[in-house]
């Protein structure tokens, strides 16, 4: 709003969207810490996975301008769903935004299952 954006009631949903996305990526971090053999291996995850996810999330430019294979990959990107939900919350939610919420919930659930399973086997035996 400091930059001239008109207040909208949907803006109150942005912290919840951030929490849901952060939950999924926090669980991803727990899973990754259970999988990597050393701290130096995190560089591969950051450079090879998280940076490309950030770049094809639709944050800086619309994914419509990307090649078709990159558009398909962006549809699987949880950050893309977060960006679309935040835009929808600020500029007006649509019925299709429920699919973005479902994608984030699915991402968090899959990451929870992977994190718990892998951490359990790493800590218990």
DSSP file (Angstrom, degrees, kcal/mol; ACC not computed):
  #  RESIDUE AA STRUCTURE BP1 BP2  ACC     N-H-->O    O-->H-N    N-H-->O    O-->H-N    TCO  KAPPA ALPHA  PHI   PSI    X-CA   Y-CA   Z-CA
    1    1 A X    >         0   0    0      0, 0.0     3,-1.5     0, 0.0     6,-0.1   0.000 360.0 360.0 360.0 -23.8    0.0    0.0    0.0
    2    2 A X  T 3   +     0   0    0      1,-0.3     0, 0.0     2,-0.1     0, 0.0   0.739 360.0  52.4 -66.9 -20.7    3.0    2.3    0.5
    3    3 A X  T 3  S-     0   0    0      2,-0.1    -1,-0.3     0, 0.0     0, 0.0   0.212 132.3 -86.8-100.6  13.9    3.6    2.1   -3.3
    4    4 A X  S <  S+     0   0    0     -3,-1.5     2,-0.4     1,-0.3    -2,-0.1   0.551  76.6 147.4  98.1   8.9    0.0    3.1   -4.2
    5    5 A X        -     0   0    0      1,-0.1    -1,-0.3     3,-0.0     2,-0.2  -0.646  49.9-121.2 -79.3 129.2   -1.7   -0.3   -4.2
    6    6 A X        -     0   0    0     -2,-0.4    -1,-0.1     1,-0.1     2,-0.0  -0.474  32.0-105.8 -69.9 137.6   -5.4    0.0   -3.1
    7    7 A X        -     0   0    0     -2,-0.2     2,-0.3    -6,-0.1    -1,-0.1  -0.351  40.5-174.4 -63.7 142.6   -6.2   -2.0    0.0
    8    8 A X    >   -     0   0    0      1,-0.1     3,-1.6    -3,-0.1     4,-0.3  -0.984  34.2-124.1-136.5 147.3   -8.3   -5.2   -0.7
    9    9 A X  G >  S+     0   0    0     -2,-0.3     3,-1.6     1,-0.3     4,-0.2   0.818 108.3  66.2 -61.8 -28.9   -9.8   -7.6    1.8
   10   10 A X  G >  S+     0   0    0      1,-0.3     3,-2.0    79,-0.2     4,-0.4   0.705  81.0  78.5 -66.0 -18.2   -7.9  -10.5    0.2
   11   11 A X  G X  S+     0   0    0     -3,-1.6     3,-1.1     1,-0.3     4,-0.4   0.763  80.6  68.6 -61.9 -23.1   -4.7   -9.0    1.3
   12   12 A X  G <  S+     0   0    0     -3,-1.6     4,-0.4    -4,-0.3    -1,-0.3   0.695  93.2  59.4 -68.3 -17.0   -5.4  -10.5    4.7
   13   13 A X  G <> S+     0   0    0     -3,-2.0     4,-2.2    -4,-0.2     3,-0.4   0.642  81.2  86.2 -83.2 -15.7   -4.9  -13.9    3.2
   14   14 A X  H <> S+     0   0    0     -3,-1.1     4,-2.6    -4,-0.4     5,-0.2   0.883  86.0  51.4 -58.9 -43.2   -1.3  -13.2    2.2
   15   15 A X  H  > S+     0   0    0     -4,-0.4     4,-2.2    -3,-0.3    -1,-0.2   0.880 110.9  49.7 -61.9 -34.2    0.2  -14.2    5.5
   16   16 A X  H  > S+     0   0    0     -3,-0.4     4,-2.4    -4,-0.4    -1,-0.2   0.884 110.4  49.5 -70.3 -37.2   -1.7  -17.5    5.4
   17   17 A X  H  X S+     0   0    0     -4,-2.2     4,-2.4     2,-0.2     5,-0.2   0.921 112.1  48.9 -64.4 -43.4   -0.5  -18.2    1.8
   18   18 A X  H  X S+     0   0    0     -4,-2.6     4,-2.8    -5,-0.2    -2,-0.2   0.881 110.6  51.0 -62.9 -38.9    3.1  -17.4    3.0
   19   19 A X  H  X S+     0   0    0     -4,-2.2     4,-2.6     2,-0.2    -2,-0.2   0.935 110.6  47.8 -64.2 -45.9    2.7  -19.8    5.9
   20   20 A X  H  X S+     0   0    0     -4,-2.4     4,-1.8     2,-0.2    -2,-0.2   0.908 115.7  44.4 -63.1 -42.6    1.4  -22.6    3.8
   21   21 A X  H  X S+     0   0    0     -4,-2.4     4,-2.3     2,-0.2     5,-0.2   0.920 114.1  49.8 -67.2 -43.7    4.3  -22.1    1.2
   22   22 A X  H  X S+     0   0    0     -4,-2.8     4,-2.5    -5,-0.2    -2,-0.2   0.855 107.2  55.4 -63.0 -35.6    6.8  -21.8    4.0
   23   23 A X  H  X S+     0   0    0     -4,-2.6     4,-2.4     2,-0.2    -1,-0.2   0.942 109.0  47.0 -61.6 -47.7    5.6  -24.9    5.7
   24   24 A X  H  X S+     0   0    0     -4,-1.8     4,-1.8     1,-0.2    -2,-0.2   0.918 116.4  42.9 -61.3 -44.7    6.1  -26.9    2.5
   25   25 A X  H  X S+     0   0    0     -4,-2.3     4,-2.0     2,-0.2    -1,-0.2   0.808 111.0  55.5 -76.0 -28.1    9.6  -25.5    1.9
   26   26 A X  H  X S+     0   0    0     -4,-2.5     4,-1.8    -5,-0.2    -2,-0.2   0.916 110.1  46.3 -64.4 -42.9   10.5  -25.9    5.6
   27   27 A X  H  X S+     0   0    0     -4,-2.4     4,-2.5     2,-0.2    -2,-0.2   0.853 108.7  56.0 -66.6 -34.5    9.6  -29.6    5.3
   28   28 A X  H  X S+     0   0    0     -4,-1.8     4,-2.9     1,-0.2    -1,-0.2   0.910 106.5  50.9 -60.5 -41.6   11.6  -29.8    2.1
   29   29 A X  H  X S+     0   0    0     -4,-2.0     4,-2.3     2,-0.2    -2,-0.2   0.878 108.9  50.4 -63.8 -38.8   14.6  -28.4    4.1
   30   30 A X  H  X S+     0   0    0     -4,-1.8     4,-1.2     2,-0.2    -2,-0.2   0.931 112.8  46.6 -64.2 -44.9   14.1  -31.1    6.7
   31   31 A X  H  X S+     0   0    0     -4,-2.5     4,-1.2     1,-0.2     3,-0.5   0.929 112.2  50.3 -61.7 -45.1   13.9  -33.8    4.1
   32   32 A X  H  X S+     0   0    0     -4,-2.9     4,-2.6     1,-0.2     3,-0.4   0.885 107.0  54.2 -62.7 -38.0   17.0  -32.4    2.3
   33   33 A X  H  < S+     0   0    0     -4,-2.3    -1,-0.2     1,-0.2    -2,-0.2   0.784 109.6  48.5 -67.8 -25.0   19.0  -32.3    5.5
   34   34 A X  H  < S+     0   0    0     -4,-1.2    -1,-0.2    -3,-0.5    -2,-0.2   0.704 116.5  43.2 -82.8 -20.4   18.2  -36.0    6.0
   35   35 A X  H  < S+     0   0    0     -4,-1.2    -2,-0.2    -3,-0.4    -3,-0.2   0.860  92.1  85.1 -94.1 -41.4   19.2  -36.9    2.5
   36   36 A X     <  -     0   0    0     -4,-2.6     3,-0.1    -5,-0.1     6,-0.0  -0.356  66.3-145.1 -70.9 142.3   22.4  -35.0    1.8
   37   37 A X  S    S+     0   0    0      1,-0.1     2,-0.3    -2,-0.1    -1,-0.1   0.788  77.6   6.8 -77.7 -26.8   25.6  -36.6    3.0
   38   38 A X  S >  S-     0   0    0      1,-0.1     3,-1.2     0, 0.0     4,-0.3  -0.953  77.3-102.8-149.6 168.0   27.4  -33.3    3.9
   39   39 A X  G >  S+     0   0    0     -2,-0.3     3,-1.3     1,-0.3     4,-0.3   0.803 116.0  64.2 -63.8 -29.0   26.8  -29.6    4.3
   40   40 A X  G >  S+     0   0    0      1,-0.3     3,-1.1     2,-0.2     4,-0.4   0.748  89.4  68.4 -67.4 -22.6   28.6  -29.0    1.0
   41   41 A X  G X> S+     0   0    0     -3,-1.2     4,-1.0     1,-0.2     3,-0.9   0.677  80.2  76.5 -72.2 -16.6   25.9  -30.9   -0.8
   42   42 A X  H <> S+     0   0    0     -3,-1.3     4,-2.6    -4,-0.3    -1,-0.2   0.785  82.3  68.7 -64.2 -25.2   23.3  -28.2   -0.1
   43   43 A X  H <> S+     0   0    0     -3,-1.1     4,-2.8    -4,-0.3     5,-0.3   0.874  96.5  52.8 -59.8 -36.9   24.9  -26.1   -2.8
   44   44 A X  H <> S+     0   0    0     -3,-0.9     4,-2.5    -4,-0.4     5,-0.3   0.890 109.9  47.6 -66.1 -39.2   23.6  -28.6   -5.4
   45   45 A X  H  X>S+     0   0    0     -4,-1.0     5,-2.2     3,-0.2     4,-1.7   0.920 115.4  44.7 -67.8 -43.8   20.1  -28.3   -4.1
   46   46 A X  I  <>S+     0   0    0     -4,-2.6     5,-2.3     3,-0.2     6,-0.2   0.954 122.7  35.5 -65.1 -49.6   20.2  -24.5   -4.0
   47   47 A X  I  <5S+     0   0    0     -4,-2.8     5,-0.3    -5,-0.2    -2,-0.2   0.879 125.8  37.4 -74.3 -38.6   21.8  -24.2   -7.5
   48   48 A X  I  <5S+     0   0    0     -4,-2.5    -3,-0.2    -5,-0.3    -1,-0.2   0.688 133.2  11.4 -91.1 -18.9   20.2  -27.0   -9.2
   49   49 A X  I  X5S+     0   0    0     -4,-1.7     4,-2.0    -5,-0.3    -3,-0.2   0.722 122.7  44.1-124.6 -56.9   16.6  -26.9   -7.8
   50   50 A X  I  ><S+     0   0    0     -5,-2.2     4,-2.2     1,-0.2    -3,-0.2   0.892 112.0  51.1 -69.5 -39.9   15.7  -23.9   -5.8
   51   51 A X  H  ><S+     0   0    0     -5,-2.3     4,-2.0    -6,-0.3    -1,-0.2   0.943 112.2  46.0 -64.4 -47.0   17.1  -21.2   -8.0
   52   52 A X  H  > S+     0   0    0     -5,-0.3     4,-1.8    -6,-0.2    -1,-0.2   0.891 111.3  53.5 -62.1 -36.2   15.4  -22.6  -11.2
   53   53 A X  H  < S+     0   0    0     -4,-2.0    -1,-0.2     1,-0.2    -2,-0.2   0.915 109.7  48.8 -61.1 -41.1   12.1  -22.9   -9.2
   54   54 A X  H >< S+     0   0    0     -4,-2.2     3,-0.9     1,-0.2     5,-0.4   0.875 110.6  50.6 -65.0 -38.4   12.5  -19.2   -8.2
   55   55 A X  H 3< S+     0   0    0     -4,-2.0     3,-0.4     1,-0.2     5,-0.2   0.795 113.8  42.4 -75.1 -28.3   13.1  -18.2  -11.8
   56   56 A X  T 3< S+     0   0    0     -4,-1.8    -1,-0.2     1,-0.2    -2,-0.2  -0.021  85.1  98.3-107.7  30.8   10.2  -20.0  -13.4
   57   57 A X  S <  S-     0   0    0     -3,-0.9    -1,-0.2    22,-0.1    26,-0.2   0.520  96.5-112.9 -91.0  -6.3    7.6  -19.0  -10.7
   58   58 A X  S    S+     0   0    0     -3,-0.4    -2,-0.1    -4,-0.1     5,-0.1   0.664  82.2 122.7  82.9  15.8    6.2  -16.1  -12.6
   59   59 A X  S    S+     0   0    0     -5,-0.4     3,-0.1     1,-0.1    -4,-0.1   0.921  81.7  24.6 -75.4 -45.2    7.5  -13.6  -10.2
   60   60 A X  S    S+     0   0    0      1,-0.3     2,-0.3    -5,-0.2    -1,-0.1   0.768 135.3   6.7 -95.0 -29.4    9.6  -11.5  -12.6
   61   61 A X  S    S-     0   0    0     -6,-0.2    -1,-0.3     0, 0.0    -3,-0.1  -0.983  88.3 -87.9-151.6 153.2    7.8  -12.2  -15.9
   62   62 A X    >   -     0   0    0     -2,-0.3     3,-1.4     1,-0.1     4,-0.2  -0.345  28.0-133.6 -66.7 143.4    4.7  -14.1  -16.9
   63   63 A X  G >  S+     0   0    0      1,-0.3     3,-1.4     2,-0.2    -1,-0.1   0.641  97.6  80.9 -72.9 -11.1    5.1  -17.7  -17.6
   64   64 A X  G 3  S+     0   0    0      1,-0.3    -1,-0.3    -6,-0.1     7,-0.1   0.760  87.6  56.7 -63.4 -23.2    3.1  -17.3  -20.8
   65   65 A X  G <  S+     0   0    0     -3,-1.4    -1,-0.3     2,-0.0    -2,-0.2   0.540  90.8  94.1 -85.2  -6.8    6.3  -16.0  -22.5
   66   66 A X  S <  S-     0   0    0     -3,-1.4     5,-0.1    -4,-0.2   -10,-0.0  -0.411  89.4 -90.6 -80.9 159.5    8.3  -19.2  -21.6
   67   67 A X     >  -     0   0    0      1,-0.1     4,-2.2    -2,-0.1     3,-0.5  -0.254  44.6-103.3 -61.7 160.7    8.6  -22.2  -24.0
   68   68 A X  H  > S+     0   0    0      1,-0.3     4,-2.1     2,-0.2     5,-0.2   0.852 121.1  53.3 -60.1 -37.2    6.0  -24.8  -23.7
   69   69 A X  H  > S+     0   0    0      1,-0.2     4,-1.8     2,-0.2    -1,-0.3   0.870 110.5  47.7 -66.9 -34.5    8.2  -27.2  -21.7
   70   70 A X  H  > S+     0   0    0     -3,-0.5     4,-2.3     2,-0.2    -2,-0.2   0.851 108.9  54.0 -74.0 -34.4    9.0  -24.5  -19.2
   71   71 A X  H  X S+     0   0    0     -4,-2.2     4,-1.4     2,-0.2    -2,-0.2   0.913 109.0  49.2 -63.3 -41.2    5.3  -23.6  -18.8
   72   72 A X  H  X S+     0   0    0     -4,-2.1     4,-0.6     1,-0.2    -2,-0.2   0.901 111.7  48.6 -64.7 -40.3    4.6  -27.2  -18.1
   73   73 A X  H >< S+     0   0    0     -4,-1.8     3,-1.0     1,-0.2     4,-0.4   0.870 106.5  57.2 -66.4 -36.0    7.4  -27.3  -15.5
   74   74 A X  H >< S+     0   0    0     -4,-2.3     3,-1.2     1,-0.3     6,-0.2   0.829  96.9  62.5 -65.1 -31.0    6.1  -24.1  -13.9
   75   75 A X  H 3< S+     0   0    0     -4,-1.4    -1,-0.3     1,-0.3    -2,-0.2   0.764 104.7  48.1 -65.4 -23.3    2.7  -25.7  -13.3
   76   76 A X  T << S+     0   0    0     -3,-1.0     2,-0.5    -4,-0.6    -1,-0.3   0.475  89.5 104.7 -91.2  -4.2    4.5  -28.2  -11.0
   77   77 A X    <>  -     0   0    0     -3,-1.2     4,-1.4    -4,-0.4     3,-0.5  -0.673  60.1-155.3 -84.3 119.2    6.3  -25.4   -9.2
   78   78 A X  H  > S+     0   0    0     -2,-0.5     4,-1.9     1,-0.2    -1,-0.2   0.838  95.4  59.1 -63.1 -31.1    4.9  -24.7   -5.7
   79   79 A X  H  > S+     0   0    0      1,-0.2     4,-2.6     2,-0.2    -1,-0.2   0.854 100.5  56.3 -66.0 -32.7    6.3  -21.1   -5.9
   80   80 A X  H  > S+     0   0    0     -3,-0.5     4,-2.5    -6,-0.2    -1,-0.2   0.923 107.6  48.1 -61.2 -43.9    4.2  -20.5   -9.0
   81   81 A X  H  X S+     0   0    0     -4,-1.4     4,-2.0     1,-0.2    -2,-0.2   0.868 111.0  51.1 -66.8 -35.6    1.1  -21.5   -7.1
   82   82 A X  H  X S+     0   0    0     -4,-1.9     4,-2.5     2,-0.2     5,-0.2   0.936 110.8  48.0 -64.3 -46.6    2.2  -19.2   -4.2
   83   83 A X  H  X S+     0   0    0     -4,-2.6     4,-2.6     1,-0.2     5,-0.2   0.919 112.1  49.2 -61.5 -44.4    2.7  -16.2   -6.6
   84   84 A X  H  X S+     0   0    0     -4,-2.5     4,-2.3     1,-0.2    -1,-0.2   0.888 111.7  49.0 -64.2 -38.7   -0.6  -16.8   -8.3
   85   85 A X  H  X S+     0   0    0     -4,-2.0     4,-2.8     2,-0.2    -2,-0.2   0.912 111.4  48.5 -67.4 -41.6   -2.4  -17.0   -5.0
   86   86 A X  H  X S+     0   0    0     -4,-2.5     4,-2.0     2,-0.2     5,-0.2   0.925 112.7  48.4 -65.2 -42.5   -0.8  -13.8   -3.7
   87   87 A X  H  X S+     0   0    0     -4,-2.6     4,-3.0    -5,-0.2     5,-0.3   0.921 113.1  48.3 -61.5 -42.4   -1.7  -12.0   -6.9
   88   88 A X  H  X S+     0   0    0     -4,-2.3     4,-2.0     1,-0.2    -2,-0.2   0.897 110.0  51.4 -64.1 -40.0   -5.2  -13.3   -6.7
   89   89 A X  H  < S+     0   0    0     -4,-2.8   -79,-0.2     1,-0.2    -1,-0.2   0.861 117.2  39.6 -65.7 -34.5   -5.5  -12.2   -3.0
   90   90 A X  H  < S+     0   0    0     -4,-2.0    -2,-0.2   -80,-0.2    -1,-0.2   0.887 128.8  28.1 -82.1 -40.8   -4.3   -8.7   -3.9
   91   91 A X  H  < S-     0   0    0     -4,-3.0    -2,-0.2    -5,-0.2    -3,-0.2   0.451 130.6 -58.8-105.5  -1.2   -6.1   -8.1   -7.2
   92   92 A X     <  -     0   0    0     -4,-2.0    -1,-0.2    -5,-0.3    -3,-0.2   0.200  49.7-113.0 124.6 116.8   -9.2  -10.4   -6.7
   93   93 A X        -     0   0    0     -4,-0.2     2,-0.3    -3,-0.1    -8,-0.1  -0.388  28.6-161.2 -73.4 150.5   -9.6  -14.1   -6.1
   94   94 A X    >   -     0   0    0     -2,-0.1     3,-1.8     1,-0.0     4,-0.3  -0.868  33.6-106.8-126.3 161.2  -11.1  -16.4   -8.7
   95   95 A X  T >  S+     0   0    0     -2,-0.3     3,-1.4     1,-0.3     4,-0.3   0.823 116.3  63.9 -58.8 -30.7  -12.7  -19.8   -8.4
   96   96 A X  T >> S+     0   0    0      1,-0.3     3,-1.1     2,-0.2     4,-0.6   0.646  82.6  78.9 -68.8 -13.3   -9.6  -21.4  -10.1
   97   97 A X  H <> S+     0   0    0     -3,-1.8     4,-1.8     1,-0.3     3,-0.3   0.699  76.3  73.3 -69.6 -17.5   -7.4  -20.2   -7.2
   98   98 A X  H <> S+     0   0    0     -3,-1.4     4,-2.4    -4,-0.3    -1,-0.3   0.842  91.3  57.9 -62.7 -31.8   -8.7  -23.2   -5.1
   99   99 A X  H <> S+     0   0    0     -3,-1.1     4,-2.1    -4,-0.3    -1,-0.2   0.855 103.6  51.8 -65.3 -34.7   -6.5  -25.4   -7.4
  100  100 A X  H  X S+     0   0    0     -4,-0.6     4,-2.1    -3,-0.3    -2,-0.2   0.893 109.3  49.4 -68.0 -39.5   -3.5  -23.3   -6.3
  101  101 A X  H  X S+     0   0    0     -4,-1.8     4,-2.5     1,-0.2    -2,-0.2   0.925 111.0  50.6 -63.5 -43.3   -4.4  -23.9   -2.6
  102  102 A X  H  X S+     0   0    0     -4,-2.4     4,-2.6     1,-0.2    -2,-0.2   0.883 108.3  52.1 -61.3 -39.2   -4.7  -27.6   -3.3
  103  103 A X  H  X S+     0   0    0     -4,-2.1     4,-2.5     2,-0.2    -1,-0.2   0.904 111.1  46.8 -64.9 -41.0   -1.3  -27.7   -5.0
  104  104 A X  H  X S+     0   0    0     -4,-2.1     4,-2.5     2,-0.2    -2,-0.2   0.890 112.8  49.4 -68.4 -38.3    0.3  -26.0   -2.0
  105  105 A X  H  X S+     0   0    0     -4,-2.5     4,-2.4     2,-0.2    -2,-0.2   0.907 112.0  48.7 -65.1 -40.9   -1.5  -28.4    0.4
  106  106 A X  H  X S+     0   0    0     -4,-2.6     4,-2.7     2,-0.2     5,-0.2   0.918 110.8  50.6 -64.1 -43.4   -0.4  -31.4   -1.7
  107  107 A X  H  X S+     0   0    0     -4,-2.5     4,-2.5     1,-0.2     5,-0.2   0.933 112.2  46.7 -59.2 -46.7    3.2  -30.1   -1.8
  108  108 A X  H  X S+     0   0    0     -4,-2.5     4,-2.2     1,-0.2    -1,-0.2   0.895 113.2  49.4 -64.3 -39.6    3.2  -29.6    2.0
  109  109 A X  H  X S+     0   0    0     -4,-2.4     4,-2.4     2,-0.2    -2,-0.2   0.916 112.8  46.3 -67.0 -42.9    1.7  -33.1    2.6
  110  110 A X  H  X S+     0   0    0     -4,-2.7     4,-2.6     2,-0.2     5,-0.2   0.922 114.0  48.3 -65.6 -42.9    4.2  -34.8    0.3
  111  111 A X  H  X S+     0   0    0     -4,-2.5     4,-2.8    -5,-0.2     5,-0.2   0.872 110.2  52.6 -65.6 -36.0    7.1  -33.0    1.9
  112  112 A X  H  X S+     0   0    0     -4,-2.2     4,-2.7    -5,-0.2     5,-0.3   0.942 110.7  46.8 -63.1 -46.6    5.8  -33.9    5.3
  113  113 A X  H  X S+     0   0    0     -4,-2.4     4,-2.3     1,-0.2     5,-0.2   0.929 116.0  44.9 -62.2 -45.1    5.6  -37.6    4.4
  114  114 A X  H  X S+     0   0    0     -4,-2.6     4,-2.6     2,-0.2     5,-0.3   0.922 114.9  48.1 -64.6 -43.8    9.1  -37.5    2.9
  115  115 A X  H  X S+     0   0    0     -4,-2.8     4,-2.5    -5,-0.2     5,-0.3   0.926 114.6  44.3 -64.4 -45.9   10.6  -35.5    5.8
  116  116 A X  H  X S+     0   0    0     -4,-2.7     4,-2.3    -5,-0.2     5,-0.2   0.929 116.3  46.6 -66.5 -44.6    9.1  -37.7    8.5
  117  117 A X  H  X S+     0   0    0     -4,-2.3     4,-2.0    -5,-0.3    -2,-0.2   0.945 118.0  40.4 -63.3 -48.8   10.0  -41.0    6.7
  118  118 A X  H  X S+     0   0    0     -4,-2.6     4,-1.8    -5,-0.2    -2,-0.2   0.892 117.0  48.1 -70.9 -39.3   13.5  -40.0    5.9
  119  119 A X  H  X S+     0   0    0     -4,-2.5     4,-2.6    -5,-0.3     5,-0.3   0.888 110.6  52.7 -69.0 -37.6   14.2  -38.3    9.2
  120  120 A X  H  X>S+     0   0    0     -4,-2.3     4,-2.7    -5,-0.3     5,-0.8   0.931 111.4  45.5 -62.0 -45.4   12.8  -41.3   11.1
  121  121 A X  H  X5S+     0   0    0     -4,-2.0     4,-0.5    -5,-0.2    -1,-0.2   0.834 115.3  48.2 -68.9 -29.5   15.0  -43.7    9.3
  122  122 A X  H  <5S+     0   0    0     -4,-1.8    -2,-0.2     3,-0.2    -1,-0.2   0.868 120.8  34.3 -76.9 -36.5   18.0  -41.5    9.8
  123  123 A X  H  <5S+     0   0    0     -4,-2.6    -2,-0.2    -5,-0.1    -3,-0.2   0.858 127.1  34.0 -87.9 -37.3   17.5  -40.9   13.5
  124  124 A X  H  <5       0   0    0     -4,-2.7    -3,-0.2    -5,-0.3    -2,-0.1   0.866 360.0 360.0 -90.5 -39.8   16.1  -44.2   14.6
  125  125 A X     <<       0   0    0     -5,-0.8    -4,-0.2    -4,-0.5    -3,-0.2   0.403 360.0 360.0 154.6 360.0   17.9  -46.6   12.4
